[in-house]
């Protein structure tokens, strides 16, 4: 076990080092690349036009996006006060009182 590294998810130090140089948490099972640095760090997130997005920005949806059920997010929907997060869907926001995760490639800065 490698006790110099802590898990970014559960913050426990029971870490197993794999042969490829990655790490695996013995407590929660989370795996990450050992050379990647901080896995929760955000890089520069850009919208569909290449404009850099920041927390609190307003964006406009440029493509109709289906949601579960009958609803969908229509083209031109303005979303205010976005929050940028690490992961596959970079934008966390609320649309009509419903929490939604969006990809930055489907929005442009308002």
C-alpha atoms as a printed R data frame, in Angstrom:
    type eleno elety resid chain resno       x      y       z
1   ATOM     1    CA   UNK     A     1   0.000  0.000   0.000
2   ATOM     2    CA   UNK     A     2   1.131  3.533  -0.787
3   ATOM     3    CA   UNK     A     3   0.265  5.845   2.130
4   ATOM     4    CA   UNK     A     4   1.619  9.067   0.558
5   ATOM     5    CA   UNK     A     5  -1.430  9.453  -1.704
6   ATOM     6    CA   UNK     A     6  -5.034  9.998  -0.582
7   ATOM     7    CA   UNK     A     7  -8.140  9.062  -2.555
8   ATOM     8    CA   UNK     A     8  -9.763 12.145  -4.169
9   ATOM     9    CA   UNK     A     9 -13.248 10.697  -3.547
10  ATOM    10    CA   UNK     A    10 -13.219  9.378   0.033
11  ATOM    11    CA   UNK     A    11  -9.880 10.924   1.212
12  ATOM    12    CA   UNK     A    12  -8.713  7.622   2.726
13  ATOM    13    CA   UNK     A    13  -5.041  6.685   2.483
14  ATOM    14    CA   UNK     A    14  -5.515  2.939   1.854
15  ATOM    15    CA   UNK     A    15  -4.229  3.171  -1.726
16  ATOM    16    CA   UNK     A    16  -3.065  0.332  -3.969
17  ATOM    17    CA   UNK     A    17  -0.620  1.113  -6.777
18  ATOM    18    CA   UNK     A    18  -1.248 -0.802 -10.017
19  ATOM    19    CA   UNK     A    19   1.450 -2.005 -12.404
20  ATOM    20    CA   UNK     A    20   0.621  0.714 -14.951
21  ATOM    21    CA   UNK     A    21   1.400  3.485 -12.457
22  ATOM    22    CA   UNK     A    22  -2.230  4.149 -11.574
23  ATOM    23    CA   UNK     A    23  -3.817  4.096  -8.144
24  ATOM    24    CA   UNK     A    24  -6.843  2.305  -6.702
25  ATOM    25    CA   UNK     A    25  -8.531  3.081  -3.395
26  ATOM    26    CA   UNK     A    26  -8.922 -0.050  -1.255
27  ATOM    27    CA   UNK     A    27 -11.830  1.553   0.617
28  ATOM    28    CA   UNK     A    28 -14.156  2.836  -2.129
29  ATOM    29    CA   UNK     A    29 -12.646  1.223  -5.263
30  ATOM    30    CA   UNK     A    30 -12.045  4.513  -7.128
31  ATOM    31    CA   UNK     A    31  -9.294  4.241  -9.781
32  ATOM    32    CA   UNK     A    32  -7.228  7.102 -11.232
33  ATOM    33    CA   UNK     A    33  -4.032  7.665 -13.175
34  ATOM    34    CA   UNK     A    34  -1.100  8.372 -10.888
35  ATOM    35    CA   UNK     A    35   0.555 10.783 -13.326
36  ATOM    36    CA   UNK     A    36  -2.554 12.862 -14.018
37  ATOM    37    CA   UNK     A    37  -2.139 15.144 -11.002
38  ATOM    38    CA   UNK     A    38  -5.331 16.345  -9.356
39  ATOM    39    CA   UNK     A    39  -8.245 14.480 -11.013
40  ATOM    40    CA   UNK     A    40 -10.769 17.061  -9.788
41  ATOM    41    CA   UNK     A    41  -8.908 20.030 -11.305
42  ATOM    42    CA   UNK     A    42 -10.742 21.836 -14.071
43  ATOM    43    CA   UNK     A    43  -8.982 22.799 -17.238
44  ATOM    44    CA   UNK     A    44 -10.104 25.592 -19.512
45  ATOM    45    CA   UNK     A    45 -13.711 24.846 -20.513
46  ATOM    46    CA   UNK     A    46 -14.825 26.395 -23.808
47  ATOM    47    CA   UNK     A    47 -18.264 26.714 -25.388
48  ATOM    48    CA   UNK     A    48 -19.178 25.808 -28.981
49  ATOM    49    CA   UNK     A    49 -17.616 29.046 -30.282
50  ATOM    50    CA   UNK     A    50 -14.365 28.622 -28.352
51  ATOM    51    CA   UNK     A    51 -15.151 31.244 -25.696
52  ATOM    52    CA   UNK     A    52 -13.833 30.393 -22.226
53  ATOM    53    CA   UNK     A    53 -16.628 29.729 -19.709
54  ATOM    54    CA   UNK     A    54 -16.494 30.611 -16.009
55  ATOM    55    CA   UNK     A    55 -18.683 29.908 -12.983
56  ATOM    56    CA   UNK     A    56 -21.691 32.236 -12.903
57  ATOM    57    CA   UNK     A    57 -21.793 32.874 -16.671
58  ATOM    58    CA   UNK     A    58 -25.002 32.857 -18.701
59  ATOM    59    CA   UNK     A    59 -25.233 30.563 -21.720
60  ATOM    60    CA   UNK     A    60 -27.739 29.811 -24.497
61  ATOM    61    CA   UNK     A    61 -28.509 26.268 -25.686
62  ATOM    62    CA   UNK     A    62 -27.745 25.863 -29.427
63  ATOM    63    CA   UNK     A    63 -29.258 22.398 -29.992
64  ATOM    64    CA   UNK     A    64 -32.508 20.791 -28.868
65  ATOM    65    CA   UNK     A    65 -31.578 18.379 -26.090
66  ATOM    66    CA   UNK     A    66 -33.908 15.568 -24.983
67  ATOM    67    CA   UNK     A    67 -34.523 14.906 -21.301
68  ATOM    68    CA   UNK     A    68 -36.008 11.844 -19.672
69  ATOM    69    CA   UNK     A    69 -39.727 11.738 -20.218
70  ATOM    70    CA   UNK     A    70 -41.613 14.028 -22.568
71  ATOM    71    CA   UNK     A    71 -39.640 17.221 -21.914
72  ATOM    72    CA   UNK     A    72 -36.730 18.590 -23.903
73  ATOM    73    CA   UNK     A    73 -34.529 21.678 -23.731
74  ATOM    74    CA   UNK     A    74 -35.371 23.881 -26.706
75  ATOM    75    CA   UNK     A    75 -32.928 25.814 -28.884
76  ATOM    76    CA   UNK     A    76 -32.407 29.334 -27.531
77  ATOM    77    CA   UNK     A    77 -33.089 28.479 -23.889
78  ATOM    78    CA   UNK     A    78 -31.047 30.873 -21.735
79  ATOM    79    CA   UNK     A    79 -29.382 29.397 -18.666
80  ATOM    80    CA   UNK     A    80 -28.026 31.747 -16.006
81  ATOM    81    CA   UNK     A    81 -25.555 31.220 -13.181
82  ATOM    82    CA   UNK     A    82 -23.893 28.045 -14.470
83  ATOM    83    CA   UNK     A    83 -21.450 26.028 -12.389
84  ATOM    84    CA   UNK     A    84 -18.481 24.287 -14.009
85  ATOM    85    CA   UNK     A    85 -17.656 20.793 -12.792
86  ATOM    86    CA   UNK     A    86 -15.102 18.119 -13.621
87  ATOM    87    CA   UNK     A    87 -16.434 15.215 -15.637
88  ATOM    88    CA   UNK     A    88 -18.055 14.245 -18.904
89  ATOM    89    CA   UNK     A    89 -20.754 16.948 -18.679
90  ATOM    90    CA   UNK     A    90 -18.948 20.168 -17.762
91  ATOM    91    CA   UNK     A    91 -21.901 22.435 -16.877
92  ATOM    92    CA   UNK     A    92 -24.205 22.053 -13.866
93  ATOM    93    CA   UNK     A    93 -27.294 24.289 -13.980
94  ATOM    94    CA   UNK     A    94 -31.022 24.538 -13.321
95  ATOM    95    CA   UNK     A    95 -33.570 24.775 -16.114
96  ATOM    96    CA   UNK     A    96 -37.224 25.245 -15.092
97  ATOM    97    CA   UNK     A    97 -36.356 24.234 -11.518
98  ATOM    98    CA   UNK     A    98 -34.783 20.961 -12.623
99  ATOM    99    CA   UNK     A    99 -31.083 20.235 -12.108
100 ATOM   100    CA   UNK     A   100 -29.420 19.494 -15.458
101 ATOM   101    CA   UNK     A   101 -25.893 18.607 -16.563
102 ATOM   102    CA   UNK     A   102 -24.892 19.917 -20.008
103 ATOM   103    CA   UNK     A   103 -21.915 19.469 -22.288
104 ATOM   104    CA   UNK     A   104 -20.145 22.701 -23.198
105 ATOM   105    CA   UNK     A   105 -20.293 21.883 -26.925
106 ATOM   106    CA   UNK     A   106 -24.092 22.394 -26.888
107 ATOM   107    CA   UNK     A   107 -24.043 25.955 -25.496
108 ATOM   108    CA   UNK     A   108 -22.693 29.380 -26.401
109 ATOM   109    CA   UNK     A   109 -21.926 32.220 -24.026
110 ATOM   110    CA   UNK     A   110 -24.755 34.766 -23.812
